[in-house]
């Protein structure tokens, strides 16, 4: 397995890690919670601590020391007792690539322009996990398998893993991590000890975000964090895709007035996600609740909850196919026209809308 530079440790994960190491006692852990808070980093930190050759005091694990041979091997991506299973599409961005992929790296490079990387955890990777778990730990501590996102396992892959989860051999431990765990087989969920990773404190997360992004103020960092629903990693990634903190509060009124042309420069997935957040907050305001993503004074009042519900359903359909090779310009223009039609007030009798 090869590795690239690891992301900096996320400060809001420190205390949850300590708590998890003291309370998790099962051979299989099901880590779940919102996306964009560092699930993979947390799962990897658990694995590091379980394998660290200086972390265990009696039967209680401590966070990995970062100095022992085991920690250095994980940093180098070459620990013989750690297997990280990711979809092909996530391997580069998260800094992990399987040994099997290393062997044919040249072939992948030559075909990368024509072959779409898989978003799923393939059954072949899970079969390799089963084989890996049968071997004795090379360094005598344990063997750890990390699967992320666990919900990306299809039915065949999940069933292949199930037998090993039921009767784990030797010292093997599993950490399955994901956000949509209702998509996992109930039989898989039932064999794991669940651990919830919550949203971080907003002040801690926005302060971290301010240090990660160039040329943004602390106030802008908080806007980006709110725009991402409190998920700091999502906020960082969205800003790199083009989301601007100064422009974000203006979006609802620009949609209403039909002048949201800035969105035409964004990836379609980000446009759809933004429209879903506008729709969500408009619905919240319509029923007297507080908005989640936008400042309250940036949102027009749309009293027709049925129109908003229908719009949400339409956006959900588009979201499921956002990576389809649409004509980007035409699709975004259609979505913006739809948004304006939903948000503009209906004309009343005797007072036709211009």
C-alpha positions as CSV (number, residue, x, y, z in Angstrom):
1,X,0.0,0.0,0.0
2,X,1.3,3.4,-0.8
3,X,0.5,6.7,0.9
4,X,0.8,10.4,0.2
5,X,0.9,13.3,2.6
6,X,-1.6,13.0,5.4
7,X,-4.0,15.8,6.2
8,X,-3.4,17.7,9.5
9,X,-5.1,16.2,12.5
10,X,-8.5,17.6,13.2
11,X,-8.7,19.1,16.6
12,X,-12.4,18.3,17.3
13,X,-11.6,14.6,17.0
14,X,-9.2,14.4,19.9
15,X,-11.6,13.9,22.8
16,X,-14.0,11.6,20.9
17,X,-11.0,9.5,20.0
18,X,-10.0,9.2,23.7
19,X,-13.6,8.3,24.6
20,X,-13.8,5.7,21.8
21,X,-10.6,4.0,22.8
22,X,-11.9,3.7,26.4
23,X,-15.4,2.4,25.5
24,X,-15.0,0.4,22.3
25,X,-14.5,-3.3,23.2
26,X,-15.9,-5.1,20.2
27,X,-13.9,-6.7,17.4
28,X,-16.0,-4.6,14.9
29,X,-16.8,-0.9,15.1
30,X,-19.5,0.8,13.1
31,X,-18.5,4.5,12.9
32,X,-21.3,6.7,11.7
33,X,-22.3,10.4,11.6
34,X,-22.6,13.3,9.2
35,X,-20.2,13.6,6.3
36,X,-17.5,16.2,6.2
37,X,-16.4,15.9,9.9
38,X,-13.4,13.6,9.4
39,X,-14.8,10.1,9.6
40,X,-11.9,8.6,7.6
41,X,-9.3,10.4,9.7
42,X,-11.1,9.3,12.9
43,X,-11.3,5.7,11.7
44,X,-7.6,5.7,10.7
45,X,-6.7,7.2,14.2
46,X,-8.5,4.2,15.8
47,X,-6.5,1.8,13.7
48,X,-3.3,3.6,14.5
49,X,-4.0,3.4,18.2
50,X,-4.9,-0.3,18.1
51,X,-1.7,-1.0,16.3
52,X,0.6,1.4,18.1
53,X,3.3,-0.4,20.1
54,X,3.3,2.1,22.9
55,X,-0.4,3.0,23.3
56,X,-1.9,0.2,25.4
57,X,-1.7,0.5,29.1
58,X,-3.1,-2.7,30.5
59,X,-6.3,-3.3,28.6
60,X,-7.0,0.4,27.9
61,X,-5.8,1.9,24.6
62,X,-4.5,5.4,24.3
63,X,-4.1,7.6,21.2
64,X,-1.2,6.5,19.0
65,X,2.2,7.8,20.1
66,X,3.3,8.8,16.5
67,X,6.9,7.7,17.3
68,X,7.0,3.9,17.4
69,X,7.8,1.6,14.4
70,X,4.1,0.8,13.9
71,X,3.1,4.5,13.7
72,X,5.9,5.2,11.2
73,X,4.9,2.2,9.1
74,X,1.3,3.5,8.9
75,X,2.6,7.0,8.0
76,X,4.5,5.4,5.2
77,X,1.4,3.4,4.1
78,X,3.3,0.1,4.5
79,X,2.1,-1.5,7.8
80,X,1.7,-5.2,7.2
81,X,-1.2,-5.5,9.6
82,X,-3.4,-2.7,8.3
83,X,-5.7,-3.0,5.3
84,X,-7.5,0.2,4.2
85,X,-10.4,-0.5,1.7
86,X,-11.6,2.4,-0.3
87,X,-13.5,2.9,-3.6
88,X,-11.1,3.7,-6.5
89,X,-12.5,7.2,-6.8
90,X,-11.4,8.1,-3.2
91,X,-8.0,6.5,-3.0
92,X,-6.0,9.4,-4.4
93,X,-7.9,12.1,-2.5
94,X,-7.6,10.3,0.8
95,X,-4.0,9.3,0.2
96,X,-4.3,5.5,0.0
97,X,-3.8,3.1,-2.8
98,X,-3.9,-0.6,-2.5
99,X,-1.0,-2.9,-3.4
100,X,-3.0,-4.4,-6.2
101,X,-3.5,-1.0,-7.6
102,X,0.2,-0.2,-7.2
103,X,1.0,-3.2,-9.4
104,X,-1.0,-1.9,-12.4
105,X,-0.5,1.9,-11.7
106,X,1.0,2.4,-15.1
107,X,-1.9,0.7,-16.8
108,X,-4.4,2.9,-14.8
109,X,-2.4,6.0,-15.7
110,X,-2.6,5.2,-19.4
111,X,-6.4,4.5,-19.3
112,X,-7.4,7.1,-16.7
113,X,-8.9,9.4,-19.4
114,X,-11.3,6.8,-20.7
115,X,-12.0,4.6,-17.6
116,X,-14.2,6.1,-14.9
117,X,-13.0,5.2,-11.4
118,X,-15.4,3.2,-9.4
119,X,-17.4,4.8,-6.5
120,X,-18.1,1.4,-4.9
121,X,-16.2,-1.0,-2.6
122,X,-15.8,-4.0,-4.9
123,X,-16.3,-7.6,-3.9
124,X,-12.7,-8.4,-4.9
125,X,-11.5,-6.0,-2.3
126,X,-13.6,-7.6,0.4
127,X,-12.4,-11.1,-0.7
128,X,-8.9,-9.7,-0.1
129,X,-10.0,-8.6,3.3
130,X,-11.2,-12.1,4.2
131,X,-7.8,-13.6,3.1
132,X,-5.9,-10.8,5.0
133,X,-7.8,-11.6,8.2
134,X,-6.8,-15.3,8.1
135,X,-3.1,-14.5,8.5
136,X,-1.3,-14.1,11.8
137,X,-0.4,-10.5,12.8
138,X,3.1,-9.7,11.5
139,X,4.0,-7.5,14.4
140,X,2.1,-9.4,17.1
141,X,-0.3,-6.6,18.1
142,X,-3.4,-7.0,16.0
143,X,-4.6,-6.9,12.4
144,X,-7.0,-4.0,11.5
145,X,-9.3,-3.6,8.5
146,X,-10.7,-0.2,7.7
147,X,-13.6,0.0,5.2
148,X,-14.8,3.5,4.1
149,X,-17.5,4.4,3.2
150,X,-19.0,1.2,4.4
151,X,-22.3,1.8,2.6
152,X,-20.5,1.6,-0.7
153,X,-20.3,-2.1,-0.3
154,X,-22.9,-3.7,-2.6
155,X,-25.0,-6.7,-1.5
156,X,-22.4,-9.3,-2.7
157,X,-19.5,-7.5,-1.0
158,X,-21.4,-7.1,2.3
159,X,-22.4,-10.7,2.4
160,X,-18.8,-11.8,1.6
161,X,-17.7,-9.8,4.7
162,X,-20.5,-11.0,6.9
163,X,-19.0,-14.5,7.7
164,X,-15.7,-13.0,8.9
165,X,-17.6,-10.4,11.0
166,X,-19.5,-13.2,12.7
167,X,-16.5,-15.4,13.4
168,X,-13.4,-13.1,13.4
169,X,-10.2,-15.1,13.3
170,X,-7.4,-14.3,15.8
171,X,-6.6,-10.7,16.6
172,X,-8.4,-9.0,13.6
173,X,-10.4,-5.9,14.3
174,X,-12.7,-4.0,11.9
175,X,-13.7,-0.4,11.7
176,X,-16.5,0.3,9.2
177,X,-17.2,3.9,8.6
178,X,-19.9,5.8,6.7
179,X,-22.7,8.4,6.7
180,X,-25.6,6.5,5.1
181,X,-25.5,3.4,7.3
182,X,-29.1,2.6,6.7
183,X,-27.9,1.3,3.3
184,X,-25.9,-1.4,5.1
185,X,-27.3,-4.8,5.6
186,X,-29.0,-5.1,9.0
187,X,-27.0,-8.3,9.6
188,X,-23.7,-6.3,9.2
189,X,-24.9,-3.5,11.5
190,X,-26.0,-6.0,14.2
191,X,-22.5,-7.5,14.4
192,X,-20.7,-4.2,15.1
193,X,-20.5,-1.8,18.1
194,X,-21.8,1.5,16.9
195,X,-20.0,4.8,17.6
196,X,-21.5,8.1,16.6
197,X,-19.3,11.0,15.5
198,X,-21.2,14.2,15.9
199,X,-20.8,17.6,14.3
200,X,-17.9,19.6,15.9
201,X,-18.3,22.7,18.0
202,X,-18.9,25.6,15.5
203,X,-16.2,27.8,17.1
204,X,-13.5,25.1,16.9
205,X,-14.5,24.1,13.4
206,X,-14.6,27.7,12.0
207,X,-11.3,28.5,13.6
208,X,-9.7,25.5,12.0
209,X,-11.3,26.4,8.6
210,X,-9.9,29.9,8.9
211,X,-6.4,28.4,9.2
212,X,-6.9,26.1,6.2
213,X,-8.2,28.6,3.6
214,X,-6.2,31.5,2.3
215,X,-7.5,35.0,2.3
216,X,-10.7,34.5,4.3
217,X,-11.7,36.2,7.5
218,X,-13.0,34.4,10.6
219,X,-16.5,35.7,9.8
220,X,-16.2,34.3,6.2
221,X,-15.0,31.0,7.6
222,X,-18.2,30.8,9.8
223,X,-20.4,31.6,6.7
224,X,-18.7,28.7,4.8
225,X,-19.2,26.4,7.8
226,X,-22.9,27.3,8.0
227,X,-23.2,26.8,4.2
228,X,-21.9,23.3,4.7
229,X,-24.3,22.5,7.5
230,X,-21.5,22.6,10.2
231,X,-19.3,20.1,8.3
232,X,-15.8,21.7,8.2
233,X,-14.2,19.3,5.6
234,X,-17.2,19.8,3.3
235,X,-16.9,23.6,3.7
236,X,-13.2,23.4,2.8
237,X,-13.9,21.3,-0.3
238,X,-16.8,23.5,-1.4
239,X,-14.7,26.6,-1.2
240,X,-12.1,25.0,-3.5
241,X,-14.9,24.2,-6.0
242,X,-15.9,27.9,-6.2
243,X,-18.2,28.6,-3.2
244,X,-17.6,32.2,-2.1
245,X,-18.4,33.3,1.4
246,X,-19.2,36.9,0.4
247,X,-21.6,35.7,-2.3
248,X,-23.3,32.9,-0.4
249,X,-25.9,35.0,1.5
250,X,-26.9,36.7,-1.8
251,X,-27.8,33.5,-3.6
252,X,-31.5,33.2,-2.5
253,X,-32.4,36.7,-3.6
254,X,-30.4,36.3,-6.9
255,X,-32.4,33.2,-7.6
256,X,-35.6,35.0,-6.9
257,X,-34.6,37.9,-9.3
258,X,-33.3,35.6,-12.0
259,X,-29.7,36.9,-11.8
260,X,-27.8,34.0,-10.2
261,X,-25.5,33.7,-13.2
262,X,-22.5,33.0,-10.9
263,X,-23.8,29.5,-10.3
264,X,-23.3,28.7,-14.0
265,X,-19.6,28.6,-13.3
266,X,-20.0,25.9,-10.6
267,X,-19.9,22.1,-11.0
268,X,-23.5,20.8,-11.5
269,X,-23.3,18.8,-8.3
270,X,-22.5,22.0,-6.3
271,X,-25.4,23.8,-8.1
272,X,-27.9,21.1,-7.2
273,X,-26.7,20.9,-3.6
274,X,-27.0,24.7,-3.2
275,X,-30.5,24.7,-4.6
276,X,-31.4,21.9,-2.2
277,X,-30.1,24.0,0.7
278,X,-32.1,27.0,-0.5
279,X,-35.2,24.9,-0.7
280,X,-34.6,23.4,2.7
281,X,-34.2,26.8,4.4
282,X,-37.2,28.3,2.6
283,X,-39.3,25.4,3.9
284,X,-38.0,25.9,7.4
285,X,-38.9,29.6,7.3
286,X,-42.3,28.8,5.8
287,X,-43.2,26.6,8.9
288,X,-41.7,29.0,11.4
289,X,-38.4,27.2,12.0
290,X,-34.9,28.7,11.8
291,X,-32.8,28.2,8.6
292,X,-29.7,26.0,8.7
293,X,-27.6,27.1,5.8
294,X,-28.4,30.8,5.0
295,X,-28.9,33.9,7.2
296,X,-32.5,34.5,8.0
297,X,-32.6,38.0,6.4
298,X,-31.3,36.6,3.1
299,X,-34.4,34.4,2.5
300,X,-37.6,35.6,1.0
301,X,-40.8,34.3,2.5
302,X,-42.4,31.5,0.4
303,X,-45.7,30.5,2.1
304,X,-46.6,27.8,-0.4
305,X,-45.1,24.7,1.3
306,X,-46.6,22.4,-1.3
307,X,-44.5,24.1,-4.1
308,X,-41.4,23.8,-2.0
309,X,-42.0,20.2,-1.3
310,X,-42.5,19.5,-5.0
311,X,-39.3,21.4,-5.8
312,X,-37.4,19.4,-3.2
313,X,-38.6,16.2,-4.8
314,X,-37.5,17.4,-8.3
315,X,-34.1,18.4,-7.0
316,X,-33.7,15.0,-5.3
317,X,-34.3,13.3,-8.7
318,X,-31.6,15.5,-10.4
319,X,-29.2,14.9,-7.5
320,X,-29.3,11.2,-8.1
321,X,-28.1,11.7,-11.7
322,X,-25.9,14.8,-11.3
323,X,-22.9,13.0,-12.7
324,X,-24.7,12.1,-15.9
325,X,-23.0,13.7,-18.9
326,X,-25.6,16.5,-19.2
327,X,-25.0,19.6,-21.3
328,X,-23.8,21.6,-18.2
329,X,-25.0,25.1,-19.4
330,X,-28.4,24.0,-20.4
331,X,-29.0,21.9,-17.3
332,X,-27.9,24.7,-14.9
333,X,-30.0,27.2,-16.8
334,X,-33.1,24.9,-16.5
335,X,-32.5,24.5,-12.8
336,X,-32.2,28.3,-12.3
337,X,-35.4,29.0,-14.2
338,X,-37.2,26.3,-12.1
339,X,-35.9,28.0,-8.9
340,X,-37.2,31.4,-10.0
341,X,-40.6,30.0,-10.9
342,X,-40.9,28.3,-7.5
343,X,-39.7,31.3,-5.5
344,X,-41.7,34.1,-7.2
345,X,-45.1,34.8,-5.6
346,X,-48.1,33.6,-7.4
347,X,-50.1,36.4,-9.1
348,X,-53.4,37.3,-7.4
349,X,-56.6,38.0,-9.2
350,X,-56.9,41.6,-10.4
351,X,-53.2,42.1,-9.8
352,X,-51.4,40.2,-12.6
353,X,-47.6,39.6,-12.2
354,X,-45.5,41.5,-14.6
